[in-house]
Every structure is written in C-alpha cells, then in structure tokens.
C-alpha cells in the first residue's frame, strides 16, 4: 500500500486529491493536509469585494466531501516538510508520513516586500476571501465618500488577471452606485504594456484591454515600480527600457487595491534542491522534483521562469486550466509509479481564461500558455460575464460533489480541441510484432 499526501486544498490541491482517488486502487491511501477545512473559490473574490457575493456563496466545507471520497484530511496545516524523512510536520506538532507527496500550497503573499502594502497596512487585496471581505468594507466607505482610486499589480507580481477584472468590476459597481463620476481611476502595473499579463500577451489582449481602459476612462502607468504606500498616497517610479527612471509619480488615493508578488510558503522555502530562491518548487516535465523524485508539485507553487526580460520584474501566471493539466499529468504519473512503471505524462499547460468585467469581459485561449504557441486567441463581449458566472457555479459543484472532470466537461474539451495532456508516445519493444 502506498500513501500519497496532497499538501494544500486550493484549486489544484482539491482536484489533485479527487483525481488521485480516481486513479489509484482502493488499497492505496490518499490524504490532504491544509490550513483549515474550507475550500474558497478565489476567482470570485473580486465579486466579494464589491458585495456581489458573500463568503457562503464561494466556500465549501471539504471535510464531509473528502470523507465521502475516502480521502484522509489533516486541517491543522503544515509547519515544515522533511523530504529526507518523507514526512510533513503539522502545525500542532504531529507528523504525516508519505510515500509520494504532491505540493499544491499556492503562494505566500509578499506584502512585506513593499512598505505600506497589504490589507494590514494601506491597500486592499482580492487574493484571499478574508481580504476581499475587508475590501468590501473599504468599498462601502468609497461609495460614501468618493475619491481617487488606484488598482494594479506591483513589481514581481505574476497574477495580473484579477487586477484587470477588479478594475472593471469596481468601475461597474461605482456606476451602479451613481458615484463613478467622482472617482478618478488609475491602473498601475509592472507589465511593460497593458495586456501583457505576464505572458507577453495572448492574441490581441493589448489592443482589447487598452480599448476597454479608454472606454471606461481609466488611466494607466506601465513598467511601474511601487516604492512605498503611505496612507492616501502611492509612490511609483515609471521605469524606461534602459532601466532608468522615466518619471516619478505620487498618486493620491482614497481606495487602493494592489496585487503583491508571490513567494513559496514557509513550509517549503529554503529546502535545498526542492525550491528556487523565491521558494517555488522545482519540477521536471512530469511535475516531479529532480532532487526528491517522490515529490511532485502543481499550481502556483511551481517554479516557472519569466517569458522574457522586462524593465520591471514580471512573473508568469498559473491559470486554472494550466493547473488542471498539471494535476491530470501528476495523477497519471503517480499511478504509474505505484505500479512500478515510469512517469510518461506531461501537462499541455494550455490556458483557457475568462476575465470578467462586471457586465462584459475578455476571454483568451493560449495553447500552450507559454509562447511560442499553437493557438493564440482572444475575444471580448458580454458573453464572457455570463460564461464566468456559469463557470463559477460549475466548478463549485465539482468541489462539492468530489468530482474532478465529469464526462460532459471532457466531451466539451474534446469538441474544442483542448487537451490536458500532451500525446503519450508508446514505444514498441524490439521483440514486439510489427503493426
């Protein structure tokens, strides 16, 4: 019997546990270690921040679902991984041994790297449900006393989609409240151009998003390096291509939401051979760590180099479908290992993204997510908002029912020509009969 442990129960970790349970025979044990017992659908946080959703609408209690699927659960959370011992030290002092480990922790939010950044200081966040609820209180105060708003993502950030989404969702919420005319808005981003997204653009995202910004009367600053955030004032350096300061900006605000840079969580950070200097997990093409081959990783915690050099550091996002392709590859590879076979599956890392703008949105398909690509497509329209709402309901239904990929999802992906796994080549043995 093998014991496979999944560390983290976010988007990647929860689906990972479900797929492992489907992949492995019943004699093998699957367990999940997580901080707390609830799954929260992070893509809904921009809606939470303006009062369009509440906590109950976007959270799922995982304990009964995992029990029903026959998956062990440790909601105490992890203090430290001990790869040499093949065990996880829990926050309560207990230990969980493993034969195979899948790290799916997501990131630690590096607010502390910029003075005044974060919900404990002077800016709001939509990275966590608790942050989004605090941002909702600040939104109510903004409606009561309108003034300048700054939205964006700081240097080193790798998740730009939610910043764009929240910009336009906030615009819509302020229009609904009849105060948008008293709220100047500025978008501040480390990206070299609007629509870069950490991916050097997808399709015509540059033109699409610049057009949306102009239409909604939103100014922007690219190549932005945030120096510090005082109460009521943001200090930003706009960096030129040669690395020199093109212009210094002091932006007044009464409401600011800035996405931080990410780093690996404390439980893994600094383990030689496991992580890079930022604490992200090093993996090969099979999602497997080279130094500790019994450890795999999926999701935001995976180390991926930037797509190119930029004047201000810009990370690469790990989008939902890309993460699901990592999960499917990892489940197959661990399934093969417990049978005494070698891993052979590689995730396609294709990206299918719906960015909601409150009453419209932008969608893109990138196959693969990292360029050069076979498919590079983007589009916009009101249909994106409807599709994003539908996806939220569908994905939360998957989490609540303990299913990873129902047959109708698999069928829809096949119709669209979108695959989670690269084609696996079966090599014939020398003594095998010719076809």
C-alpha positions as CSV (number, residue, x, y, z in Angstrom):
1,X,0.0,0.0,0.0
2,X,1.2,3.5,-0.9
3,X,0.3,6.7,1.0
4,X,0.0,9.7,-1.3
5,X,-0.3,13.1,0.5
6,X,-1.5,16.3,-1.1
7,X,-0.3,19.5,0.6
8,X,-2.8,22.3,0.1
9,X,-6.5,22.3,-0.8
10,X,-6.9,25.1,-3.2
11,X,-7.9,24.8,-6.8
12,X,-5.0,22.5,-7.7
13,X,-4.8,20.5,-4.4
14,X,-8.5,19.7,-4.1
15,X,-8.8,18.5,-7.7
16,X,-5.5,16.6,-7.2
17,X,-6.9,14.6,-4.3
18,X,-10.0,13.7,-6.3
19,X,-8.0,12.6,-9.4
20,X,-5.6,10.6,-7.3
21,X,-8.6,8.8,-5.6
22,X,-10.0,8.0,-9.1
23,X,-6.6,6.9,-10.5
24,X,-5.4,4.7,-7.6
25,X,-6.7,1.3,-6.4
26,X,-8.6,1.4,-3.1
27,X,-5.7,-0.2,-1.2
28,X,-3.7,3.0,-1.7
29,X,-4.3,5.8,0.8
30,X,-4.8,9.4,-0.3
31,X,-4.6,12.2,2.3
32,X,-4.9,16.0,2.2
33,X,-3.1,18.5,4.5
34,X,-4.5,22.0,4.6
35,X,-4.7,25.1,6.7
36,X,-8.4,24.9,7.7
37,X,-11.2,22.8,6.4
38,X,-12.7,25.1,3.8
39,X,-12.1,25.5,0.1
40,X,-12.6,29.0,-1.3
41,X,-13.1,29.8,-4.9
42,X,-10.5,32.6,-5.3
43,X,-11.7,33.8,-8.8
44,X,-14.9,35.0,-7.1
45,X,-13.1,37.3,-4.7
46,X,-13.4,40.5,-6.9
47,X,-17.2,40.0,-6.8
48,X,-17.0,39.5,-3.0
49,X,-15.0,42.8,-2.7
50,X,-18.0,44.8,-4.1
51,X,-20.7,42.9,-2.4
52,X,-21.9,40.7,-5.4
53,X,-21.0,37.5,-3.5
54,X,-20.7,36.6,0.2
55,X,-18.5,34.0,1.9
56,X,-21.1,31.3,2.0
57,X,-21.6,31.5,-1.8
58,X,-18.0,30.8,-2.6
59,X,-16.8,28.4,0.1
60,X,-17.1,24.6,0.5
61,X,-16.6,22.6,3.7
62,X,-14.2,19.9,2.5
63,X,-14.3,17.6,5.5
64,X,-17.6,15.8,4.6
65,X,-16.7,15.7,0.8
66,X,-13.2,14.2,1.4
67,X,-14.6,11.7,3.9
68,X,-17.2,10.6,1.4
69,X,-14.5,10.1,-1.2
70,X,-12.4,8.1,1.3
71,X,-9.6,10.7,1.4
72,X,-7.9,11.4,4.7
73,X,-7.8,15.0,6.0
74,X,-5.5,17.0,8.2
75,X,-6.8,20.6,8.6
76,X,-4.1,21.5,11.1
77,X,-1.8,22.8,8.3
78,X,1.9,22.1,7.7
79,X,4.8,23.7,9.6
80,X,7.6,22.1,7.6
81,X,8.2,19.4,5.0
82,X,11.0,17.0,5.8
83,X,11.9,15.4,2.5
84,X,14.8,13.2,3.9
85,X,12.3,11.6,6.3
86,X,9.4,11.6,3.8
87,X,7.1,13.3,6.3
88,X,5.2,16.5,6.9
89,X,5.4,18.2,10.3
90,X,2.0,19.6,11.2
91,X,1.3,22.9,13.0
92,X,0.1,21.0,16.1
93,X,3.4,19.0,16.2
94,X,2.0,15.9,14.6
95,X,3.6,14.1,11.7
96,X,2.2,12.7,8.5
97,X,4.4,10.2,6.6
98,X,4.1,9.8,2.8
99,X,5.4,7.6,0.0
100,X,4.6,10.3,-2.5
101,X,3.9,14.0,-1.9
102,X,2.1,16.5,-4.2
103,X,2.8,20.1,-3.1
104,X,-0.1,22.3,-4.1
105,X,0.1,25.0,-1.4
106,X,-0.3,28.0,-3.6
107,X,1.8,31.1,-2.7
108,X,2.7,33.2,0.3
109,X,1.7,36.8,-0.4
110,X,4.8,39.0,-0.1
111,X,3.1,42.2,1.1
112,X,6.1,42.9,3.4
113,X,8.4,43.5,0.4
114,X,6.9,47.0,-0.1
115,X,6.4,49.4,2.7
116,X,2.7,50.1,3.4
117,X,1.4,47.4,1.1
118,X,-1.4,45.0,2.0
119,X,-4.6,44.8,4.0
120,X,-2.8,45.0,7.3
121,X,-1.5,48.4,6.2
122,X,-2.7,50.8,3.5
123,X,-4.0,48.8,0.5
124,X,-6.7,46.2,-0.2
125,X,-6.4,42.8,-1.8
126,X,-8.5,40.2,-3.5
127,X,-6.1,37.3,-3.1
128,X,-7.9,35.7,-0.1
129,X,-11.6,35.7,0.9
130,X,-10.8,37.5,4.2
131,X,-9.0,40.2,2.2
132,X,-12.0,40.5,-0.2
133,X,-14.4,41.0,2.7
134,X,-12.2,43.7,4.2
135,X,-12.1,45.3,0.7
136,X,-15.9,45.3,0.7
137,X,-16.0,47.4,3.8
138,X,-13.5,49.8,2.2
139,X,-15.7,49.9,-1.0
140,X,-18.7,50.9,1.1
141,X,-16.6,53.8,2.5
142,X,-15.6,54.8,-1.0
143,X,-19.2,55.0,-2.1
144,X,-20.0,57.1,0.9
145,X,-17.0,59.4,0.3
146,X,-15.8,59.1,-3.4
147,X,-12.3,60.0,-4.4
148,X,-9.3,58.8,-6.4
149,X,-8.8,55.0,-6.8
150,X,-5.6,53.1,-7.7
151,X,-5.7,49.5,-8.8
152,X,-2.9,47.2,-10.1
153,X,-0.1,44.8,-9.5
154,X,3.4,45.5,-8.1
155,X,6.8,44.5,-9.3
156,X,7.4,40.8,-9.2
157,X,3.6,40.1,-9.4
158,X,2.6,37.1,-11.6
159,X,-1.2,37.2,-11.3
160,X,-2.5,40.1,-13.4
161,X,-5.9,38.9,-14.5
162,X,-7.6,39.7,-11.1
163,X,-6.2,43.2,-11.2
164,X,-7.8,43.9,-14.6
165,X,-11.0,42.1,-13.5
166,X,-11.3,44.1,-10.3
167,X,-10.6,47.4,-12.1
168,X,-13.7,46.9,-14.4
169,X,-15.8,45.3,-11.7
170,X,-15.2,48.3,-9.4
171,X,-16.0,50.6,-12.3
172,X,-19.3,48.8,-12.8
173,X,-20.1,48.8,-9.1
174,X,-19.4,52.6,-8.8
175,X,-21.5,53.3,-11.9
176,X,-24.4,51.3,-10.3
177,X,-23.9,53.4,-7.1
178,X,-24.0,56.6,-9.3
179,X,-20.7,57.9,-8.0
180,X,-18.3,56.9,-10.8
181,X,-18.1,60.5,-12.0
182,X,-16.4,61.4,-8.7
183,X,-13.9,58.6,-8.8
184,X,-10.8,59.1,-11.0
185,X,-9.2,55.7,-11.6
186,X,-5.6,54.8,-12.4
187,X,-4.2,51.3,-13.2
188,X,-0.6,50.8,-12.1
189,X,1.2,47.7,-13.3
190,X,4.7,46.2,-13.6
191,X,3.8,44.9,-17.0
192,X,5.7,46.5,-20.0
193,X,2.4,47.1,-21.7
194,X,-1.3,46.8,-21.0
195,X,-2.5,43.2,-21.7
196,X,1.0,41.6,-21.3
197,X,-0.5,39.5,-18.4
198,X,2.9,38.0,-17.6
199,X,2.6,36.1,-20.9
200,X,3.7,38.7,-23.5
201,X,0.1,39.0,-24.4
202,X,-2.4,36.5,-25.8
203,X,-3.9,37.2,-29.1
204,X,-4.7,40.9,-29.2
205,X,-5.1,41.4,-25.4
206,X,-3.0,44.6,-25.7
207,X,-5.5,46.4,-28.0
208,X,-8.5,44.9,-26.3
209,X,-7.6,45.9,-22.8
210,X,-6.3,49.4,-23.8
211,X,-9.6,50.0,-25.6
212,X,-11.5,48.9,-22.5
213,X,-9.4,51.2,-20.4
214,X,-10.1,54.2,-22.6
215,X,-13.8,53.5,-22.9
216,X,-14.1,53.3,-19.1
217,X,-11.9,56.5,-18.5
218,X,-9.2,54.7,-16.7
219,X,-5.6,56.0,-16.9
220,X,-2.6,53.6,-16.7
221,X,1.1,53.5,-15.8
222,X,3.1,50.6,-17.1
223,X,6.7,49.5,-16.1
224,X,5.7,50.7,-12.6
225,X,7.9,50.1,-9.6
226,X,6.0,50.8,-6.4
227,X,8.4,52.3,-3.8
228,X,6.0,52.6,-0.9
229,X,2.4,53.2,0.0
230,X,1.6,55.9,2.5
231,X,-1.9,56.4,3.8
232,X,-3.6,58.3,1.0
233,X,-0.6,58.5,-1.4
234,X,1.2,55.9,-3.6
235,X,4.8,56.5,-4.7
236,X,5.6,54.9,-8.1
237,X,8.7,55.0,-10.3
238,X,7.9,54.5,-14.1
239,X,11.0,52.7,-15.4
240,X,12.3,53.1,-19.0
241,X,13.6,50.3,-21.2
242,X,17.2,51.1,-20.2
243,X,16.4,50.7,-16.5
244,X,16.4,54.4,-15.7
245,X,13.5,56.2,-14.1
246,X,11.4,57.8,-16.8
247,X,9.1,59.6,-14.4
248,X,8.2,59.5,-10.7
249,X,4.6,59.6,-9.7
250,X,2.9,60.5,-6.5
251,X,-0.7,59.2,-6.8
252,X,-3.3,60.3,-4.2
253,X,-6.0,57.8,-3.4
254,X,-8.8,57.1,-1.0
255,X,-9.0,53.4,-2.2
256,X,-6.2,51.2,-3.5
257,X,-6.0,47.5,-4.4
258,X,-2.6,46.3,-5.4
259,X,-1.7,42.6,-6.0
260,X,1.6,41.6,-4.4
261,X,4.4,39.5,-5.6
262,X,4.3,35.8,-4.6
263,X,6.9,33.5,-3.0
264,X,6.9,29.9,-1.7
265,X,5.3,29.2,1.6
266,X,7.4,28.9,4.8
267,X,6.8,25.1,5.0
268,X,9.0,24.5,1.9
269,X,11.1,27.7,1.5
270,X,14.8,27.2,1.7
271,X,14.9,23.4,1.3
272,X,17.9,22.8,-0.9
273,X,17.1,21.0,-4.1
274,X,13.4,21.4,-3.6
275,X,12.9,25.1,-4.3
276,X,14.3,28.1,-6.2
277,X,15.5,31.2,-4.3
278,X,11.9,32.5,-4.1
279,X,10.7,29.3,-2.6
280,X,8.8,27.9,-5.7
281,X,9.1,24.1,-6.3
282,X,11.4,22.9,-9.0
283,X,9.9,20.3,-11.3
284,X,10.7,18.4,-14.5
285,X,8.4,17.8,-17.4
286,X,6.5,15.2,-15.4
287,X,5.8,17.7,-12.5
288,X,8.4,15.8,-10.5
289,X,11.2,17.3,-8.3
290,X,14.6,16.2,-9.6
291,X,16.2,16.1,-6.1
292,X,13.4,14.3,-4.4
293,X,11.7,12.1,-7.0
294,X,8.8,11.1,-4.7
295,X,7.7,14.8,-4.6
296,X,5.6,16.4,-7.2
297,X,4.1,19.9,-7.4
298,X,1.2,21.5,-9.2
299,X,-0.3,25.0,-9.3
300,X,1.0,28.5,-8.3
301,X,3.8,26.9,-6.1
302,X,5.6,25.6,-9.3
303,X,8.7,27.5,-10.4
304,X,8.3,28.8,-13.9
305,X,10.9,31.3,-15.4
306,X,9.6,34.7,-16.9
307,X,8.7,34.7,-20.6
308,X,11.3,37.4,-21.3
309,X,13.3,40.3,-19.9
310,X,11.3,43.3,-18.8
311,X,12.3,46.7,-17.3
312,X,10.4,45.8,-14.1
313,X,10.2,42.2,-12.8
314,X,7.1,40.4,-14.1
315,X,6.2,36.8,-13.2
316,X,4.3,34.1,-15.1
317,X,0.7,33.4,-14.0
318,X,-0.5,29.8,-13.5
319,X,-4.1,29.9,-14.8
320,X,-6.8,27.5,-13.8
321,X,-6.8,25.1,-16.8
322,X,-3.0,25.1,-16.9
323,X,-3.1,23.9,-13.2
324,X,-5.7,21.3,-14.1
325,X,-3.4,19.9,-16.8
326,X,-0.6,19.7,-14.2
327,X,-3.0,17.8,-11.9
328,X,-4.0,15.3,-14.6
329,X,-0.4,14.6,-15.6
330,X,0.6,14.2,-12.0
331,X,-2.2,11.8,-11.1
332,X,-1.3,9.5,-14.1
333,X,2.4,9.6,-13.3
334,X,1.9,8.7,-9.6
335,X,-0.5,6.0,-10.7
336,X,2.3,4.5,-12.9
337,X,4.9,4.8,-10.1
338,X,2.8,2.8,-7.6
339,X,2.6,0.1,-10.3
340,X,6.3,0.0,-10.7
341,X,6.3,1.9,-14.0
342,X,7.9,5.2,-15.1
343,X,6.1,8.5,-15.5
344,X,5.1,9.3,-19.0
345,X,2.5,12.1,-18.8
346,X,3.2,15.8,-19.5
347,X,0.6,18.5,-19.0
348,X,-0.1,20.7,-22.0
349,X,-0.1,23.8,-19.9
350,X,-2.9,25.2,-22.1
351,X,-4.7,28.3,-20.8
352,X,-8.4,29.0,-21.1
353,X,-9.2,32.2,-19.3
354,X,-12.4,34.2,-18.7
355,X,-11.7,37.7,-17.3
356,X,-15.0,39.2,-16.0
357,X,-15.5,43.0,-16.3
358,X,-18.9,43.1,-14.4
359,X,-21.1,43.3,-17.5
360,X,-18.7,42.2,-20.2
361,X,-15.2,40.7,-20.3
362,X,-12.2,39.3,-22.2
363,X,-11.6,35.6,-22.9
364,X,-8.4,34.0,-24.3
365,X,-7.1,30.6,-25.3
366,X,-3.4,30.0,-25.3
367,X,-2.1,26.6,-26.4
368,X,0.3,26.3,-24.7
369,X,0.2,29.2,-22.1
370,X,3.9,29.9,-22.5
371,X,4.9,31.2,-26.0
372,X,5.5,30.2,-28.8
373,X,2.0,28.9,-29.2
374,X,0.0,26.7,-31.5
375,X,-3.2,28.7,-30.6
376,X,-3.2,32.4,-29.7
377,X,-6.7,33.7,-29.5
378,X,-8.6,36.4,-27.5
379,X,-12.0,38.0,-27.7
380,X,-14.3,40.2,-25.7
381,X,-18.0,40.8,-25.1
382,X,-20.9,40.5,-22.7
383,X,-20.9,36.7,-23.2
384,X,-17.7,36.5,-21.1
385,X,-19.5,37.7,-18.0
386,X,-22.2,35.1,-18.4
387,X,-19.7,32.4,-19.1
388,X,-17.7,33.4,-15.9
389,X,-20.8,33.2,-13.7
390,X,-21.6,29.8,-15.2
391,X,-18.1,28.5,-14.7
392,X,-18.1,29.6,-11.0
393,X,-21.3,27.6,-10.4
394,X,-20.0,24.6,-12.3
395,X,-16.6,24.5,-10.6
396,X,-18.0,24.8,-7.1
397,X,-20.4,22.0,-8.0
398,X,-17.4,19.8,-8.9
399,X,-15.8,20.6,-5.5
400,X,-19.0,19.9,-3.5
401,X,-19.6,16.6,-5.3
402,X,-16.0,15.4,-5.2
403,X,-15.6,15.1,-9.0
404,X,-12.7,16.2,-11.0
405,X,-13.8,16.0,-14.6
406,X,-17.4,14.9,-15.3
407,X,-17.9,13.3,-18.8
408,X,-19.6,16.4,-20.2
409,X,-16.6,18.5,-19.4
410,X,-14.3,16.0,-21.1
411,X,-16.6,15.9,-24.1
412,X,-16.7,19.7,-24.4
413,X,-12.9,20.0,-24.2
414,X,-12.6,17.3,-26.9
415,X,-15.0,19.3,-29.2
416,X,-13.0,22.4,-28.7
417,X,-9.7,20.6,-29.3
418,X,-8.3,21.5,-25.9
419,X,-6.2,18.8,-24.2
420,X,-4.9,18.5,-20.7
421,X,-2.1,16.0,-21.6
422,X,0.4,16.0,-24.3
423,X,0.2,13.0,-26.6
424,X,1.9,10.0,-25.0
425,X,4.1,8.1,-27.4
426,X,4.1,4.3,-26.8
427,X,7.5,2.9,-27.8
428,X,7.2,-0.7,-29.2
429,X,9.7,-3.2,-27.7
430,X,12.3,-4.7,-30.0
431,X,10.6,-8.2,-29.9
432,X,7.1,-6.8,-30.4
433,X,5.3,-7.9,-33.6
434,X,5.1,-5.2,-36.3
435,X,1.8,-3.5,-36.7
